[in-house]
Amino acid sequence: TSVDPTAAATMPVATGIEDRNRTAPFPFCGNRFEFRAVGSSQNCSFPIAICNTVMASGMAHLSSLVEGGLSPRDAVAKVFKENRHVIFSGNGYSSEWPIEAARRGLPNLSTTPLAIATMKSDKAKAVF
């Protein structure tokens, strides 16, 4: 993707499709993910521990697929196909997101108490 500034003295500028509007807690920014899930005065150790645990769980699942006979490429493709419904490239703060989340059958935990309550779920307990 490129942006053409339509000015005679400039050339088109190559751009990525990364999230720069600060609406995502973990946006992919070209060659890395940024962590924006906590405020500047908050300690991010617990959220990072959660992220690392979720990542380890995902890698264990991927590993089990490869150890079960799938090629690494096919294992990644399978996991992507199973989870692509959660990818949302729009504005997560807009009024369109709750409607889209409901359409996809995804939870929309819009408050901290709602999110914390899910830590008691069987699915969360299985990961931790």
N, C-alpha and C positions, 0 to 999 in steps of 0.2 A: 504494500500500500504506500502511496506517496501523496503528499499534500503540495499543491501548486499554489504558491502565494499570489499568483497573478501580478507580480511586480516585475517590471522590465529588468531590474538590476539583480534579481535573485533567481535561483534555480529551484526546481521541485525538491522537496525535502522528504527523504524516506522516513516513514513512520511505522510503528508497530500497532497492533490492535490491543495493546495492554490497557488495563483500567487505570486511568490517571484522574478520575473524578472523585476519588476517595470515598466511594460508596461500598467497597468490598473490604472485609476484614483481612483477607489474604490474597490480594491481587497479584497476578503474574505481570511483571513489569519488564518485558523484553527477555532478559536472561536470568531472572530470579523472581522469587516470591517475596513480597514485603509483608510484614506483620503489623497490622494496624488495629488489632482487636482490643487493646487496652489503652487507657488514657495515659498521658505523659507522667502523671504522678503515681501511677499504679505499678506494682511489681508484676512482671509478666511471667514469673517462673511457673505458676500453676497452669496458666493457659498454654505455655510451651510444653509442659509435661503432658497435658492432654493431647496436644497436636502430635507429639512424639509417639504417644501410645497409640493413637489412631493410625499414624503412619506405619508403625511396627505391625499393627494388626493387618493392615492392607498388604504389607510386604509378605507377611506370613501366608495370607490367602493366595497371593500371586505365586509364592514359592511352592505352595501345595499344588497349584495347577501345573507348574513346570515339572515338579517331581511326579505328578500323576501322568505325565506323558506329553503334555502340550509343549510346543516350541515357545520360547520366550515371547516371540511376536504374537502368536495365537493367544497366549495367556493374557497379554496386555490388551489385545483386541477384545477378548471376551469380557474382561473387567470393565473396559471402557463402554462396551455395549450395554452391560448391566447397569452402569451408573451414569450414563450421559444425560439422563432425564433431570439430573440435579444441576446441570450447568445453566446458568442464567447470565447473559451478557448485558442485561439492561441495568437500570438504576434500582438497586435494592431498597432505596428509600422511597421510591415512587409508589403511587397508589396501584400501579399495575402489578407489582410483585405479589401481594397477598392473593390476588385473583389468579395469577399464573401459578403460584405455589399450590393453591387449592386444586386447580385444573390438573396439575401433575401428581396430586396426592401426596405432596410434601408438607411436613409440619412448618408452621410459621410461628416460631417462638419469639414473640415481639417484646417480651419483658424478661428480666433476669429471673424472677421467681418461676416463670413457665419453663425456662431453660434448665434451671437447677433441678426442678422436679423430675426431669428426664434422666437424671443421674441415678435414680432408683429403679429404672426400667431393667427388665431382664436382659435386653440387648446391650445396655451400657455395662451391666455387671459382668456379662460374658467377655467384654473387651478388657475390663480392668481386673 
